[in-house]
Amino acid sequence: MVSVLVIGAGTMGATHIDAYKEMDDVRIVGIVDQALERAQNLAKGICPVFQSLDEAVNLLESIDVIDVSVPTPLHKEYVMKAAELGTDVICEKPLAKNLEDAKEMIDVCNKKGVRLFVGHVVRFFPEYREAKRLIDEGEIGMVGIARTFRGGVFPRGYNNWYQDVEKSGGVSLDLIIHDFDYLRWVLGDVERVYAKGLRTLPTVQKDYNLVTLRFKNGAIAHVEGSWAHQGFRTAFEFSGTEGIIDFDSSKAAPVTLVANKQNETFSGVAVPKSPMRHNPYFLELRHFMDCLKSGETPIVTAEDAYKALEISLAAYESIKTGKAVTIQ
């Protein structure tokens, strides 16, 4: 039985707790949040609640994993504390607000011999995994162009922390870092980033980024992220030498493969894909638990999280300077 202590009783903490509840080999031993009433409502008698990590450590008999589901500015503090305790840690994305902190977090975890898992959950969405499988198997040939979209309403968080770009990092760091990670997983490393963004007053709850990535293999991706739309929608398109893979979460059959087949009497065939709709957060955390037991390398590593952060920060720098940023 794996004993998990969850730090944070907000949206992501609740999402993680719901997933852990479905796992027979996982026991939630506590929830840490300064807002005790919120934590108590989430705990619902299944575990004790604490106002600080120190209090939890002093009172709990054992903690195998610390799950860090708090706002980005607090990630480093809790990951470092977990490492010092010798406890494996799961941290929501982004790993940190800057590369220096991210590197220090990774280095300390390695030094202390603890596993560090980072929640880049898009790799666990069935539609995204299916698209990668099709590309890896050569169904559309060599990919030259990719497009992604991720957007919805401006998020609300504790003390409106998303509004402070110095804390949240805005759309680039908090939202489309998902797509940066996924595209790198599919197409490889990025060599150049150019971005434009909607820079509004701190009181205006809207944000928008359009980012162009050039990959080392020559592919180009256009990544669009918005906190200025109603509802929530994601989409992607991969154009290759032999066909196109298209996805739109708003469609009934969202994943479509149109392959160019030679020596056929028709020009193409549409094959709709409808993968099973398991909760991707459950799939992600189940995978992390399995990796803890087996010692296997996870689908997404802390180093992958570092590279996604590097792309996000390059996009943010490009928006500020108006210039392309080269990634070494």
Phi and psi in degrees as GROMACS dihedral restraints (atoms count N, CA, C in turn):
[ dihedral_restraints ]
;  ai    aj    ak    al  type     phi  dphi    fc
    3     4     5     6     1   -93.3    20    10
    4     5     6     7     1   125.2    20    10
    6     7     8     9     1   -94.3    20    10
    7     8     9    10     1   118.9    20    10
    9    10    11    12     1  -114.7    20    10
   10    11    12    13     1   129.7    20    10
   12    13    14    15     1  -105.9    20    10
   13    14    15    16     1   122.4    20    10
   15    16    17    18     1   -98.7    20    10
   16    17    18    19     1   125.9    20    10
   18    19    20    21     1  -100.2    20    10
   19    20    21    22     1   111.6    20    10
   21    22    23    24     1   113.2    20    10
   22    23    24    25     1   123.1    20    10
   24    25    26    27     1  -111.3    20    10
   25    26    27    28     1    24.7    20    10
   27    28    29    30     1   -86.0    20    10
   28    29    30    31     1  -155.9    20    10
   30    31    32    33     1   -59.6    20    10
   31    32    33    34     1   -48.1    20    10
   33    34    35    36     1   -71.7    20    10
   34    35    36    37     1   -37.1    20    10
   36    37    38    39     1   -60.4    20    10
   37    38    39    40     1   -44.8    20    10
   39    40    41    42     1   -62.8    20    10
   40    41    42    43     1   -39.9    20    10
   42    43    44    45     1   -63.1    20    10
   43    44    45    46     1   -43.6    20    10
   45    46    47    48     1   -66.7    20    10
   46    47    48    49     1   -41.1    20    10
   48    49    50    51     1   -62.7    20    10
   49    50    51    52     1   -41.7    20    10
   51    52    53    54     1   -58.9    20    10
   52    53    54    55     1   -38.4    20    10
   54    55    56    57     1   -69.2    20    10
   55    56    57    58     1   -44.5    20    10
   57    58    59    60     1   -62.0    20    10
   58    59    60    61     1   -33.4    20    10
   60    61    62    63     1   -60.6    20    10
   61    62    63    64     1   -26.1    20    10
   63    64    65    66     1   -85.3    20    10
   64    65    66    67     1    -4.1    20    10
   66    67    68    69     1  -100.9    20    10
   67    68    69    70     1   120.8    20    10
   69    70    71    72     1   -68.4    20    10
   70    71    72    73     1   -23.6    20    10
   72    73    74    75     1  -102.1    20    10
   73    74    75    76     1    15.1    20    10
   75    76    77    78     1  -124.5    20    10
   76    77    78    79     1   135.8    20    10
   78    79    80    81     1  -124.1    20    10
   79    80    81    82     1   123.1    20    10
   81    82    83    84     1   -80.7    20    10
   82    83    84    85     1   114.0    20    10
   84    85    86    87     1   -95.7    20    10
   85    86    87    88     1   -10.2    20    10
   87    88    89    90     1   177.2    20    10
   88    89    90    91     1   160.2    20    10
   90    91    92    93     1  -127.3    20    10
   91    92    93    94     1   131.6    20    10
   93    94    95    96     1  -110.2    20    10
   94    95    96    97     1   124.3    20    10
   96    97    98    99     1  -163.8    20    10
   97    98    99   100     1   139.2    20    10
   99   100   101   102     1   -64.9    20    10
  100   101   102   103     1   -28.7    20    10
  102   103   104   105     1   -84.1    20    10
  103   104   105   106     1    87.6    20    10
  105   106   107   108     1   -60.8    20    10
  106   107   108   109     1   -39.4    20    10
  108   109   110   111     1   -63.0    20    10
  109   110   111   112     1   -41.6    20    10
  111   112   113   114     1   -64.0    20    10
  112   113   114   115     1   -42.6    20    10
  114   115   116   117     1   -65.0    20    10
  115   116   117   118     1   -39.5    20    10
  117   118   119   120     1   -66.1    20    10
  118   119   120   121     1   -39.2    20    10
  120   121   122   123     1   -63.5    20    10
  121   122   123   124     1   -34.3    20    10
  123   124   125   126     1   -76.6    20    10
  124   125   126   127     1   -37.9    20    10
  126   127   128   129     1   -68.2    20    10
  127   128   129   130     1   -39.9    20    10
  129   130   131   132     1    47.7    20    10
  130   131   132   133     1    41.3    20    10
  132   133   134   135     1    81.6    20    10
  133   134   135   136     1    -1.5    20    10
  135   136   137   138     1   -82.4    20    10
  136   137   138   139     1   -20.2    20    10
  138   139   140   141     1  -161.7    20    10
  139   140   141   142     1   161.7    20    10
  141   142   143   144     1   -75.2    20    10
  142   143   144   145     1   161.6    20    10
  144   145   146   147     1  -119.7    20    10
  145   146   147   148     1   152.8    20    10
  147   148   149   150     1  -138.3    20    10
  148   149   150   151     1   153.6    20    10
  150   151   152   153     1   -91.8    20    10
  151   152   153   154     1   -10.5    20    10
  153   154   155   156     1  -150.9    20    10
  154   155   156   157     1   156.9    20    10
  156   157   158   159     1   -64.8    20    10
  157   158   159   160     1   -39.4    20    10
  159   160   161   162     1   -59.0    20    10
  160   161   162   163     1   -42.5    20    10
  162   163   164   165     1   -62.1    20    10
  163   164   165   166     1   -42.7    20    10
  165   166   167   168     1   -64.0    20    10
  166   167   168   169     1   -43.6    20    10
  168   169   170   171     1   -63.4    20    10
  169   170   171   172     1   -38.5    20    10
  171   172   173   174     1   -70.6    20    10
  172   173   174   175     1   -28.9    20    10
  174   175   176   177     1  -101.9    20    10
  175   176   177   178     1   -23.6    20    10
  177   178   179   180     1   -87.3    20    10
  178   179   180   181     1   145.0    20    10
  180   181   182   183     1   -74.0    20    10
  181   182   183   184     1   -39.5    20    10
  183   184   185   186     1  -151.6    20    10
  184   185   186   187     1   143.3    20    10
  186   187   188   189     1  -135.5    20    10
  187   188   189   190     1   118.9    20    10
  189   190   191   192     1   -91.9    20    10
  190   191   192   193     1   -37.1    20    10
  192   193   194   195     1  -138.1    20    10
  193   194   195   196     1   135.5    20    10
  195   196   197   198     1  -106.9    20    10
  196   197   198   199     1   122.7    20    10
  198   199   200   201     1   -99.8    20    10
  199   200   201   202     1   113.9    20    10
  201   202   203   204     1   -95.6    20    10
  202   203   204   205     1   101.4    20    10
  204   205   206   207     1  -123.7    20    10
  205   206   207   208     1    51.8    20    10
  207   208   209   210     1  -114.5    20    10
  208   209   210   211     1   171.4    20    10
  210   211   212   213     1   -55.5    20    10
  211   212   213   214     1   151.4    20    10
  213   214   215   216     1   -49.5    20    10
  214   215   216   217     1   -43.2    20    10
  216   217   218   219     1   -60.8    20    10
  217   218   219   220     1   -17.4    20    10
  219   220   221   222     1   -98.1    20    10
  220   221   222   223     1    -4.1    20    10
  222   223   224   225     1   -58.3    20    10
  223   224   225   226     1   -48.9    20    10
  225   226   227   228     1   -59.7    20    10
  226   227   228   229     1   -45.7    20    10
  228   229   230   231     1   -54.5    20    10
  229   230   231   232     1   -48.4    20    10
  231   232   233   234     1   -79.2    20    10
  232   233   234   235     1   -33.9    20    10
  234   235   236   237     1   -64.1    20    10
  235   236   237   238     1   -41.7    20    10
  237   238   239   240     1   -65.9    20    10
  238   239   240   241     1   -40.1    20    10
  240   241   242   243     1   -64.8    20    10
  241   242   243   244     1   -40.9    20    10
  243   244   245   246     1   -62.2    20    10
  244   245   246   247     1   -43.2    20    10
  246   247   248   249     1   -62.4    20    10
  247   248   249   250     1   -42.6    20    10
  249   250   251   252     1   -64.2    20    10
  250   251   252   253     1   -29.8    20    10
  252   253   254   255     1   -80.4    20    10
  253   254   255   256     1    -9.0    20    10
  255   256   257   258     1    75.8    20    10
  256   257   258   259     1    25.4    20    10
  258   259   260   261     1  -106.6    20    10
  259   260   261   262     1   133.5    20    10
  261   262   263   264     1   -61.3    20    10
  262   263   264   265     1   152.7    20    10
  264   265   266   267     1  -139.9    20    10
  265   266   267   268     1   138.7    20    10
  267   268   269   270     1  -113.2    20    10
  268   269   270   271     1   125.4    20    10
  270   271   272   273     1  -122.0    20    10
  271   272   273   274     1   132.0    20    10
  273   274   275   276     1   -65.4    20    10
  274   275   276   277     1   156.3    20    10
  276   277   278   279     1   -76.9    20    10
  277   278   279   280     1   159.3    20    10
  279   280   281   282     1   -71.5    20    10
  280   281   282   283     1   155.5    20    10
  282   283   284   285     1   -56.5    20    10
  283   284   285   286     1   -42.5    20    10
  285   286   287   288     1  -155.6    20    10
  286   287   288   289     1   179.1    20    10
  288   289   290   291     1   -88.9    20    10
  289   290   291   292     1   -18.1    20    10
  291   292   293   294     1  -147.9    20    10
  292   293   294   295     1   163.9    20    10
  294   295   296   297     1   -69.3    20    10
  295   296   297   298     1   -32.1    20    10
  297   298   299   300     1   -63.7    20    10
  298   299   300   301     1   -45.9    20    10
  300   301   302   303     1   -64.4    20    10
  301   302   303   304     1   -43.3    20    10
  303   304   305   306     1   -60.1    20    10
  304   305   306   307     1   -44.2    20    10
  306   307   308   309     1   -64.0    20    10
  307   308   309   310     1   -41.6    20    10
  309   310   311   312     1   -63.5    20    10
  310   311   312   313     1   -40.8    20    10
  312   313   314   315     1   -62.8    20    10
  313   314   315   316     1   -46.0    20    10
  315   316   317   318     1   -63.7    20    10
  316   317   318   319     1   -45.0    20    10
  318   319   320   321     1   -62.6    20    10
  319   320   321   322     1   -43.1    20    10
  321   322   323   324     1   -66.1    20    10
  322   323   324   325     1   -41.7    20    10
  324   325   326   327     1   -62.1    20    10
  325   326   327   328     1   -42.0    20    10
  327   328   329   330     1   -63.6    20    10
  328   329   330   331     1   -43.5    20    10
  330   331   332   333     1   -62.7    20    10
  331   332   333   334     1   -39.7    20    10
  333   334   335   336     1   -84.5    20    10
  334   335   336   337     1    -6.2    20    10
  336   337   338   339     1    73.2    20    10
  337   338   339   340     1    30.3    20    10
  339   340   341   342     1  -109.3    20    10
  340   341   342   343     1   150.9    20    10
  342   343   344   345     1   -83.1    20    10
  343   344   345   346     1   137.2    20    10
  345   346   347   348     1  -120.3    20    10
  346   347   348   349     1   113.8    20    10
  348   349   350   351     1  -110.3    20    10
  349   350   351   352     1   139.4    20    10
  351   352   353   354     1  -121.2    20    10
  352   353   354   355     1   133.7    20    10
  354   355   356   357     1   -80.2    20    10
  355   356   357   358     1    68.6    20    10
  357   358   359   360     1   -89.7    20    10
  358   359   360   361     1    82.5    20    10
  360   361   362   363     1   -72.4    20    10
  361   362   363   364     1   -18.6    20    10
  363   364   365   366     1   -60.4    20    10
  364   365   366   367     1   -28.5    20    10
  366   367   368   369     1   -63.6    20    10
  367   368   369   370     1   -12.9    20    10
  369   370   371   372     1  -107.1    20    10
  370   371   372   373     1     0.2    20    10
  372   373   374   375     1   -75.1    20    10
  373   374   375   376     1   127.1    20    10
  375   376   377   378     1   -55.2    20    10
  376   377   378   379     1   -39.2    20    10
  378   379   380   381     1   -64.1    20    10
  379   380   381   382     1   -41.2    20    10
  381   382   383   384     1   -70.5    20    10
  382   383   384   385     1   -38.8    20    10
  384   385   386   387     1   -65.2    20    10
  385   386   387   388     1   -38.9    20    10
  387   388   389   390     1   -64.6    20    10
  388   389   390   391     1   -41.9    20    10
  390   391   392   393     1   -62.4    20    10
  391   392   393   394     1   -42.1    20    10
  393   394   395   396     1   -62.9    20    10
  394   395   396   397     1   -41.1    20    10
  396   397   398   399     1   -60.3    20    10
  397   398   399   400     1   -46.0    20    10
  399   400   401   402     1   -61.2    20    10
  400   401   402   403     1   -41.1    20    10
  402   403   404   405     1   -67.8    20    10
  403   404   405   406     1   -44.8    20    10
  405   406   407   408     1   -61.3    20    10
  406   407   408   409     1   -32.3    20    10
  408   409   410   411     1   -87.3    20    10
  409   410   411   412     1     4.9    20    10
  411   412   413   414     1    77.5    20    10
  412   413   414   415     1    19.5    20    10
  414   415   416   417     1   -64.0    20    10
  415   416   417   418     1   -28.2    20    10
  417   418   419   420     1  -118.3    20    10
  418   419   420   421     1    17.8    20    10
  420   421   422   423     1    71.3    20    10
  421   422   423   424     1  -149.1    20    10
  423   424   425   426     1   -82.9    20    10
  424   425   426   427     1   125.2    20    10
  426   427   428   429     1   -77.1    20    10
  427   428   429   430     1   128.8    20    10
  429   430   431   432     1  -109.1    20    10
  430   431   432   433     1   -35.8    20    10
  432   433   434   435     1  -133.0    20    10
  433   434   435   436     1   139.0    20    10
  435   436   437   438     1  -133.8    20    10
  436   437   438   439     1   149.6    20    10
  438   439   440   441     1  -135.1    20    10
  439   440   441   442     1   139.3    20    10
  441   442   443   444     1  -135.1    20    10
  442   443   444   445     1   152.2    20    10
  444   445   446   447     1  -137.2    20    10
  445   446   447   448     1   139.0    20    10
  447   448   449   450     1  -146.8    20    10
  448   449   450   451     1   121.6    20    10
  450   451   452   453     1  -169.8    20    10
  451   452   453   454     1   161.1    20    10
  453   454   455   456     1  -175.9    20    10
  454   455   456   457     1  -155.7    20    10
  456   457   458   459     1   -75.2    20    10
  457   458   459   460     1   161.6    20    10
  459   460   461   462     1   -64.3    20    10
  460   461   462   463     1   128.1    20    10
  462   463   464   465     1   -71.5    20    10
  463   464   465   466     1   151.4    20    10
  465   466   467   468     1  -111.6    20    10
  466   467   468   469     1   134.2    20    10
  468   469   470   471     1  -140.0    20    10
  469   470   471   472     1  -179.8    20    10
  471   472   473   474     1   -57.8    20    10
  472   473   474   475     1   123.9    20    10
  474   475   476   477     1    55.9    20    10
  475   476   477   478     1    30.0    20    10
  477   478   479   480     1    52.2    20    10
  478   479   480   481     1    40.4    20    10
  480   481   482   483     1   -65.7    20    10
  481   482   483   484     1   -22.4    20    10
  483   484   485   486     1   -65.2    20    10
  484   485   486   487     1   -27.3    20    10
  486   487   488   489     1   -69.1    20    10
  487   488   489   490     1   -25.2    20    10
  489   490   491   492     1   -89.1    20    10
  490   491   492   493     1   103.4    20    10
  492   493   494   495     1   -62.7    20    10
  493   494   495   496     1   -24.6    20    10
  495   496   497   498     1   -69.8    20    10
  496   497   498   499     1   -21.5    20    10
  498   499   500   501     1   -96.3    20    10
  499   500   501   502     1   -45.8    20    10
  501   502   503   504     1   -89.7    20    10
  502   503   504   505     1   -27.2    20    10
  504   505   506   507     1    81.2    20    10
  505   506   507   508     1    -0.6    20    10
  507   508   509   510     1    69.2    20    10
  508   509   510   511     1  -164.0    20    10
  510   511   512   513     1   -57.9    20    10
  511   512   513   514     1   -41.8    20    10
  513   514   515   516     1   -60.7    20    10
  514   515   516   517     1   -47.1    20    10
  516   517   518   519     1   -86.5    20    10
  517   518   519   520     1   -34.3    20    10
  519   520   521   522     1   -96.2    20    10
  520   521   522   523     1   -28.6    20    10
  522   523   524   525     1  -108.3    20    10
  523   524   525   526     1   -64.8    20    10
  525   526   527   528     1   -84.1    20    10
  526   527   528   529     1     4.2    20    10
  528   529   530   531     1   -59.5    20    10
  529   530   531   532     1   -27.4    20    10
  531   532   533   534     1   -56.9    20    10
  532   533   534   535     1   -47.4    20    10
  534   535   536   537     1   -73.5    20    10
  535   536   537   538     1   -35.0    20    10
  537   538   539   540     1   -59.6    20    10
  538   539   540   541     1   -45.6    20    10
  540   541   542   543     1   -63.6    20    10
  541   542   543   544     1   -45.7    20    10
  543   544   545   546     1   -63.7    20    10
  544   545   546   547     1   -46.2    20    10
  546   547   548   549     1   -62.9    20    10
  547   548   549   550     1   -38.1    20    10
  549   550   551   552     1   -65.8    20    10
  550   551   552   553     1   -37.0    20    10
  552   553   554   555     1   -61.3    20    10
  553   554   555   556     1   -38.2    20    10
  555   556   557   558     1   -85.7    20    10
  556   557   558   559     1   -43.1    20    10
  558   559   560   561     1  -109.4    20    10
  559   560   561   562     1    -7.7    20    10
  561   562   563   564     1    96.1    20    10
  562   563   564   565     1  -168.3    20    10
  564   565   566   567     1   -70.4    20    10
  565   566   567   568     1   150.6    20    10
  567   568   569   570     1   -95.6    20    10
  568   569   570   571     1   141.3    20    10
  570   571   572   573     1  -112.3    20    10
  571   572   573   574     1   -21.6    20    10
  573   574   575   576     1  -149.3    20    10
  574   575   576   577     1   143.0    20    10
  576   577   578   579     1  -131.3    20    10
  577   578   579   580     1   131.8    20    10
  579   580   581   582     1  -134.1    20    10
  580   581   582   583     1   133.4    20    10
  582   583   584   585     1  -143.3    20    10
  583   584   585   586     1   150.8    20    10
  585   586   587   588     1  -126.7    20    10
  586   587   588   589     1   148.6    20    10
  588   589   590   591     1  -149.0    20    10
  589   590   591   592     1   157.5    20    10
  591   592   593   594     1   -85.5    20    10
  592   593   594   595     1   108.8    20    10
  594   595   596   597     1  -102.8    20    10
  595   596   597   598     1   108.6    20    10
  597   598   599   600     1  -111.4    20    10
  598   599   600   601     1   173.2    20    10
  600   601   602   603     1   -65.6    20    10
  601   602   603   604     1   152.3    20    10
  603   604   605   606     1   -56.0    20    10
  604   605   606   607     1   -24.2    20    10
  606   607   608   609     1   -85.3    20    10
  607   608   609   610     1   -10.5    20    10
  609   610   611   612     1   -91.8    20    10
  610   611   612   613     1   121.8    20    10
  612   613   614   615     1   -92.6    20    10
  613   614   615   616     1    67.4    20    10
  615   616   617   618     1  -147.9    20    10
  616   617   618   619     1   147.1    20    10
  618   619   620   621     1  -156.6    20    10
  619   620   621   622     1   148.9    20    10
  621   622   623   624     1  -154.3    20    10
  622   623   624   625     1   134.7    20    10
  624   625   626   627     1  -131.9    20    10
  625   626   627   628     1   142.0    20    10
  627   628   629   630     1  -126.6    20    10
  628   629   630   631     1   116.8    20    10
  630   631   632   633     1  -121.4    20    10
  631   632   633   634     1   133.2    20    10
  633   634   635   636     1  -107.9    20    10
  634   635   636   637     1   126.3    20    10
  636   637   638   639     1  -112.7    20    10
  637   638   639   640     1   133.8    20    10
  639   640   641   642     1  -109.3    20    10
  640   641   642   643     1   124.6    20    10
  642   643   644   645     1   -92.2    20    10
  643   644   645   646     1   158.3    20    10
  645   646   647   648     1   -64.6    20    10
  646   647   648   649     1   -22.1    20    10
  648   649   650   651     1   -85.8    20    10
  649   650   651   652     1     2.0    20    10
  651   652   653   654     1    99.0    20    10
  652   653   654   655     1   -13.3    20    10
  654   655   656   657     1   -68.7    20    10
  655   656   657   658     1   154.1    20    10
  657   658   659   660     1  -124.9    20    10
  658   659   660   661     1   137.3    20    10
  660   661   662   663     1  -127.6    20    10
  661   662   663   664     1   140.6    20    10
  663   664   665   666     1  -110.3    20    10
  664   665   666   667     1   118.0    20    10
  666   667   668   669     1  -113.6    20    10
  667   668   669   670     1   119.1    20    10
  669   670   671   672     1  -113.0    20    10
  670   671   672   673     1   128.7    20    10
  672   673   674   675     1  -132.1    20    10
  673   674   675   676     1   138.7    20    10
  675   676   677   678     1  -141.9    20    10
  676   677   678   679     1   133.4    20    10
  678   679   680   681     1  -113.6    20    10
  679   680   681   682     1    44.5    20    10
  681   682   683   684     1  -138.2    20    10
  682   683   684   685     1    18.1    20    10
  684   685   686   687     1  -114.7    20    10
  685   686   687   688     1   158.1    20    10
  687   688   689   690     1   -85.5    20    10
  688   689   690   691     1   150.3    20    10
  690   691   692   693     1    68.7    20    10
  691   692   693   694     1  -159.5    20    10
  693   694   695   696     1  -146.0    20    10
  694   695   696   697     1   134.9    20    10
  696   697   698   699     1  -146.5    20    10
  697   698   699   700     1   144.8    20    10
  699   700   701   702     1  -128.3    20    10
  700   701   702   703     1   153.8    20    10
  702   703   704   705     1  -157.1    20    10
  703   704   705   706     1   155.2    20    10
  705   706   707   708     1  -151.6    20    10
  706   707   708   709     1   159.2    20    10
  708   709   710   711     1  -147.1    20    10
  709   710   711   712     1   130.6    20    10
  711   712   713   714     1  -117.4    20    10
  712   713   714   715     1   123.0    20    10
  714   715   716   717     1  -107.5    20    10
  715   716   717   718     1   121.8    20    10
  717   718   719   720     1  -122.1    20    10
  718   719   720   721     1   178.1    20    10
  720   721   722   723     1   -67.4    20    10
  721   722   723   724     1   -19.0    20    10
  723   724   725   726     1  -120.8    20    10
  724   725   726   727     1     7.8    20    10
  726   727   728   729     1   158.7    20    10
  727   728   729   730     1  -172.4    20    10
  729   730   731   732     1  -133.7    20    10
  730   731   732   733     1   140.0    20    10
  732   733   734   735     1  -112.7    20    10
  733   734   735   736     1   127.5    20    10
  735   736   737   738     1  -127.7    20    10
  736   737   738   739     1   137.8    20    10
  738   739   740   741     1  -139.0    20    10
  739   740   741   742     1   138.7    20    10
  741   742   743   744     1  -146.9    20    10
  742   743   744   745     1   118.4    20    10
  744   745   746   747     1   -65.6    20    10
  745   746   747   748     1   -16.5    20    10
  747   748   749   750     1   -84.3    20    10
  748   749   750   751     1    -7.7    20    10
  750   751   752   753     1   -90.7    20    10
  751   752   753   754     1   155.3    20    10
  753   754   755   756     1   -66.6    20    10
  754   755   756   757     1   -41.5    20    10
  756   757   758   759     1  -116.9    20    10
  757   758   759   760     1    85.2    20    10
  759   760   761   762     1   -72.1    20    10
  760   761   762   763     1   -25.1    20    10
  762   763   764   765     1  -106.9    20    10
  763   764   765   766     1   122.0    20    10
  765   766   767   768     1  -129.2    20    10
  766   767   768   769     1   134.6    20    10
  768   769   770   771     1  -110.5    20    10
  769   770   771   772     1   123.9    20    10
  771   772   773   774     1  -117.5    20    10
  772   773   774   775     1   106.7    20    10
  774   775   776   777     1  -104.6    20    10
  775   776   777   778     1   138.3    20    10
  777   778   779   780     1   -84.6    20    10
  778   779   780   781     1   111.9    20    10
  780   781   782   783     1  -107.0    20    10
  781   782   783   784     1   123.2    20    10
  783   784   785   786     1   -78.7    20    10
  784   785   786   787     1   158.7    20    10
  786   787   788   789     1    60.2    20    10
  787   788   789   790     1    30.4    20    10
  789   790   791   792     1  -112.9    20    10
  790   791   792   793     1   155.6    20    10
  792   793   794   795     1   -81.6    20    10
  793   794   795   796     1    -6.5    20    10
  795   796   797   798     1  -130.0    20    10
  796   797   798   799     1   159.6    20    10
  798   799   800   801     1   -79.5    20    10
  799   800   801   802     1   -22.5    20    10
  801   802   803   804     1  -171.9    20    10
  802   803   804   805     1   170.0    20    10
  804   805   806   807     1  -138.5    20    10
  805   806   807   808     1   134.7    20    10
  807   808   809   810     1   -96.5    20    10
  808   809   810   811     1   123.5    20    10
  810   811   812   813     1  -117.1    20    10
  811   812   813   814     1    98.4    20    10
  813   814   815   816     1   -69.2    20    10
  814   815   816   817     1   139.9    20    10
  816   817   818   819     1  -118.9    20    10
  817   818   819   820     1   130.2    20    10
  819   820   821   822     1  -129.1    20    10
  820   821   822   823     1    78.6    20    10
  822   823   824   825     1   -61.4    20    10
  823   824   825   826     1   157.2    20    10
  825   826   827   828     1   -62.3    20    10
  826   827   828   829     1   143.0    20    10
  828   829   830   831     1   -95.5    20    10
  829   830   831   832     1    55.7    20    10
  831   832   833   834     1   -70.4    20    10
  832   833   834   835     1   148.0    20    10
  834   835   836   837     1   -62.2    20    10
  835   836   837   838     1   117.4    20    10
  837   838   839   840     1   -63.8    20    10
  838   839   840   841     1   -26.3    20    10
  840   841   842   843     1   -68.8    20    10
  841   842   843   844     1   -37.8    20    10
  843   844   845   846     1   -63.0    20    10
  844   845   846   847     1   -46.2    20    10
  846   847   848   849     1   -59.5    20    10
  847   848   849   850     1   -41.6    20    10
  849   850   851   852     1   -63.2    20    10
  850   851   852   853     1   -52.1    20    10
  852   853   854   855     1   -70.0    20    10
  853   854   855   856     1   -34.2    20    10
  855   856   857   858     1   -62.2    20    10
  856   857   858   859     1   -41.3    20    10
  858   859   860   861     1   -62.3    20    10
  859   860   861   862     1   -44.2    20    10
  861   862   863   864     1   -62.6    20    10
  862   863   864   865     1   -41.8    20    10
  864   865   866   867     1   -62.3    20    10
  865   866   867   868     1   -41.6    20    10
  867   868   869   870     1   -65.1    20    10
  868   869   870   871     1   -38.1    20    10
  870   871   872   873     1   -66.3    20    10
  871   872   873   874     1   -35.7    20    10
  873   874   875   876     1   -62.5    20    10
  874   875   876   877     1   -39.3    20    10
  876   877   878   879     1   -73.5    20    10
  877   878   879   880     1   -41.5    20    10
  879   880   881   882     1   -90.6    20    10
  880   881   882   883     1   -21.4    20    10
  882   883   884   885     1    81.3    20    10
  883   884   885   886     1     4.8    20    10
  885   886   887   888     1   -70.7    20    10
  886   887   888   889     1   157.0    20    10
  888   889   890   891     1   -75.7    20    10
  889   890   891   892     1   131.9    20    10
  891   892   893   894     1   -71.0    20    10
  892   893   894   895     1   162.5    20    10
  894   895   896   897     1   -58.6    20    10
  895   896   897   898     1   -38.3    20    10
  897   898   899   900     1  -119.3    20    10
  898   899   900   901     1   123.7    20    10
  900   901   902   903     1   -99.6    20    10
  901   902   903   904     1   169.1    20    10
  903   904   905   906     1   -62.4    20    10
  904   905   906   907     1   -33.1    20    10
  906   907   908   909     1   -67.9    20    10
  907   908   909   910     1   -36.3    20    10
  909   910   911   912     1   -62.1    20    10
  910   911   912   913     1   -41.8    20    10
  912   913   914   915     1   -62.1    20    10
  913   914   915   916     1   -38.2    20    10
  915   916   917   918     1   -62.3    20    10
  916   917   918   919     1   -44.5    20    10
  918   919   920   921     1   -67.3    20    10
  919   920   921   922     1   -36.8    20    10
  921   922   923   924     1   -64.7    20    10
  922   923   924   925     1   -40.1    20    10
  924   925   926   927     1   -62.8    20    10
  925   926   927   928     1   -39.7    20    10
  927   928   929   930     1   -60.1    20    10
  928   929   930   931     1   -42.3    20    10
  930   931   932   933     1   -66.2    20    10
  931   932   933   934     1   -43.3    20    10
  933   934   935   936     1   -60.8    20    10
  934   935   936   937     1   -44.3    20    10
  936   937   938   939     1   -68.9    20    10
  937   938   939   940     1   -32.8    20    10
  939   940   941   942     1   -65.2    20    10
  940   941   942   943     1   -39.8    20    10
  942   943   944   945     1   -63.6    20    10
  943   944   945   946     1   -43.4    20    10
  945   946   947   948     1   -62.3    20    10
  946   947   948   949     1   -40.8    20    10
  948   949   950   951     1   -65.5    20    10
  949   950   951   952     1   -39.7    20    10
  951   952   953   954     1   -64.9    20    10
  952   953   954   955     1   -39.3    20    10
  954   955   956   957     1   -62.1    20    10
  955   956   957   958     1   -40.9    20    10
  957   958   959   960     1   -70.2    20    10
  958   959   960   961     1   -38.8    20    10
  960   961   962   963     1   -96.4    20    10
  961   962   963   964     1   -20.9    20    10
  963   964   965   966     1    77.0    20    10
  964   965   966   967     1    11.8    20    10
  966   967   968   969     1  -120.7    20    10
  967   968   969   970     1   154.6    20    10
  969   970   971   972     1   -70.0    20    10
  970   971   972   973     1   148.8    20    10
  972   973   974   975     1  -118.0    20    10
  973   974   975   976     1   127.5    20    10
  975   976   977   978     1   -92.5    20    10
  976   977   978   979     1   135.2    20    10
  978   979   980   981     1  -104.3    20    10
  979   980   981   982     1   125.7    20    10
